[in-house]
Amino acid sequence: MLKYPERGGIPSKDMEFEKWLNYLINVTCFTEDAFISLSNGKTLPIADVKKGMQVMSHDGTMNEVMKTSKKPYFGDMYTFKYRPSFLGNTIEATAEHPFLVAVNKELAKDMTRGKEVELKWVPAKDVKVGQYFVTPRPKLEEGSIHTVDILDYLADKDNILYDDKHVWFKKSPVKYNVSMKKVDELADVKYSTLISSRCAISGTKLSKETQERVDKTIEDLQVDERIRKVPRFITVDEKFARLLGLYAAKGYKIPNGFSLALGTPDVERGVLEYALEFLKGLGFNPKVKTWEKTEQVIVEVYSKIYGEALENIAGKGAHNKHVPPFIFNSPPSVKKEFIRGYIEGDGCIPMDLGNRGEKGKKNTTVTTSTASQQLATELAHLLKEFGILPSITITEPKVNNIRGKDVYNGKQYRIVFGGVYVRDVFPEWIGDAKFSNQNYLRDDSYFYYSVSDIEKKTVHGDVDVYNLQVDNKHSFIANGLAVHNCSIFSIDPAEINFPNRGGATGHAGNTLNESSTKEKTRDSKDKGLEPLLKFIEDAINKYIVSQFGDKYVFNFVGGDTKTELDIVEVLAKKAAIGLTINDIRAELGYPPVKGGDVTLAGVHVQRLGQLLQEEQMKQQRQMEMNQFVAQQTGYNGDLDNVNGKGTYNKQVGKDGQLKGENNTNSTPQGGKGENGDPINDWEI
C-alpha cells in the first residue's frame, strides 16, 4: 500500500506519479466542517457545495462557484477561535489560506477616532490574536409589500375549490364527531329512529330521501360553516409577519389545522391577545387550552387548509423551520416584526427578567434557540441587516431529567445578541440598562470578529481539505468569515507577501481581485509570480520527475504563461503586417492615443514617406509658380483689380510694363524730344 511521506521526508519513487503531485502541490483549503454562506443567510457544508452554485463573496455580492476540489493535506493547520461565535466559535484552515483581516493595532480606538480600517488578505499562519476577522454587513433594502396566495402552498389541489377571494375543500378531509341530537333537530328525524338506524338495529331503516338528508346534515356539521371558506390572499404586512415569526417559533400542524404553543411569558407580553385578535380577523374561531402541568397555553385553529399552507411557508417540523423567502424582500418594518414574533414566541428578553440576570446583574442580552440550523443562520442574516451581529453556538444532544423523567433534547442552535445596537432597533427589550463594550465592531460595510485564540497542529495526509474557486470576486464566506479563493493563478500579490497598498476596500488602489483580467495578468507578471512558478517547474522536473524517466514533464497550466519578451515578439510580428499603434495598446490593456491609428510596418512606413515627399515637392513647385506669376502680373488674388488704382504692385502700369523703364510700351509717342525737336511716332 502506498503511503505519503512524513512531513519533511523524501517520498519513495515507487509511489504513483499522481500521488507525488498531490503531495507536492498543497492547495490551501478548509476542513469539511466549514459552512459556506449562500444567499439570505443559508449555509451549506463546503463538502456539499457544487459547481455552478452561487455563494456570497467578501463584499456581500453573489458569485458563481467555478470549481471545487478535495484532497488529503500535508502540513500545518490552524484552528481559530473568535467572537461572536458562528455555528460554534472555531474554524480550521491550512497555513497559507488567506483571511480578510483588519490589521489595525488598536482597531476599536481607530474606529472611534474615525481612522481608516486597514484590511488585508492575510495567510492563516500570519493571523494574530487580537486582530479582527471580517464579514460583510448586508444592506437593509427598502423591499416591497408582498401578497401570499394560499393556493400556492397547497400540495393536493384536486379536492380544492377557489375563487378570487376564498379557497375551500370540495369535501371535508377531516371527520369530526357530531351530536346526533343536533342532527335530529336539523334533519327532522326522531332521535330514537336516528340512533337505531346508525346502530344498525334490526328492522330500523331510513328512507332514501331521509338518509340523504341525514348524511348532508352530518357533512355540514363536520366542517364549521364559519371557516369552510378561508381567505385565499393575505398581505404580508407587519401583523402577518409577526404571526409568521410566532409560528416559526412555536407553531406546528395538527390533523385538522394548526397550533401555537405559548408559554406564560408570552401571555404576559400580550402575545396571546395579539394572536387571537389577528386570527379572528381572518375569520377563524381559535380555541384556547391550558396544560396545567406546564402552564403552557395552546391556541388551536381548525383549518386544514391553513395548517398545510403555514407548514409549507415556514417549514415542516422543528428541524426544518426557516424564514419564509418573501420576508427577505419585504420592507424593514415587516422584517422587524417577523423577528419580534419569533423572539416573543421562543425567546428570553431582558425585560422578562426585570433586567436582572445571575447574581443580580443587569441582563442586556436577548436569547433564543432552535433545532433548525437554517432558521438560526437566516435569523442571524436578518439581524445583521439591522446592524446586529448575533452569536450562534451549538448545544449537542443530551438527556435531561425533568420532573423525574428522562427527556431527550436534540441538537440546538442558541442565538444570543444584545448591547446598544439592539436598543437602537428594539428599545422595549433592553430598557435603560447600561452596557459594557460590544464583543464585536461594525462599520457601514463590515462586521469585525475578534480573534481570541489560535492553535496549530501538523497533519500528514490523514485530513481531507476542500477548495472552492469563485468567479469574479475570488472570495467566499466560510463559518461567517471572509476568505479568499484557493488557487495557483490569479493570486493577489499580497497573498505571497508582495507589498499591497490597496486592500479589499480599495482605499489606496486596486488589488488583483479587484481589477480586470488583463490587469491581473499584467500585475502578476510584474510582481514575479510567473518566474516563481517557472522556478518551481524546473526544480520539480530536475530533481523529482526525472527519477521516473523521460515520460513525464511537470508544468503549471492555466492562466497566461507568456513572458514579457514573448508578448513583445508577438506584437512586433503583428505590427509587421499592419497592426496600428492603438491596436497594440489595446492588446496591452492601455487606452488609445491621439494619432495612434497608424501602422508600424516598415514597407508601409517607407511608402508613406515617399508619398509624403512627392506631395511636398509638388506643393513646392506650385508655390514657386505662384510667386513668379505674382511678380509678373501683380496678381494679388483679386481678379477684378489687376494693377488698377488699387493694384497691389504700384510699379506696374496698366499696360503691364514696369514704370520708368525703357520698354516698348513706354516709348514716348509724338511731341518734342529733349532738344525740342519733333519726334516721329516711329522713331526711337
Secondary structure, 3 states (H helix, E strand, C coil): CCCCCCCCCCCCCCCCHHHHHHHHCCCCCECCCCEEECHHHCEEEHHHCCCCCEEECCCCCEEEEEEEEEEEEEEEEEEEEEECCECCCEEEEECCCEEEEECCCCHHHHHHCCCCCCEEEEEHHHCCCCCEEEEECCCCCCCCCEEEEHHHHCCCCCCEEECCCEEEECCCCCCCCCCHHHHHHHHCCCHHHHHHHHCCCCCCCCCHHHHHHHHHHHHHHHCCHHHCCEECEEEECHHHHHHHHHHHHHEEEECCEEEEEECHHHHHCCHHHHHHHHHHHCCCCCEEEEECCCCEEEEEECCHHHHHHHHHHHCCCHHHCCCCHHHHHCCHHHHHHHHHHHHHHHEECHHHHCCCCHHHCCCCEEEEEECCHHHHHHHHHHHHHCCCCCEEEEECCEEEEECCEEEEECCEEEEEEECHHHHHHCHHHHCCCCCCCCCEEECCCEEEEEEEEEEEEEEEEEEEEEEEEECCCCEEEECCEEEECCCCCCCCHHHHCCCCCCCCCCCCCCCHHHCCHHHHHHHHHHHCHHHHHHHHHHHHHHHCHHHHCCCCCCCCCCCCCCCHHHHHHHHHHHHHCCCEHHHHHHHCCCCCCCCCCCECCHHHHHHHHHHHHHHHHHHHHHHHHHHHHHHHHCCCCCCCCCCCCCCCCCCECCCCCECCCCCHHHCCCCCECCCCCECCCCCC
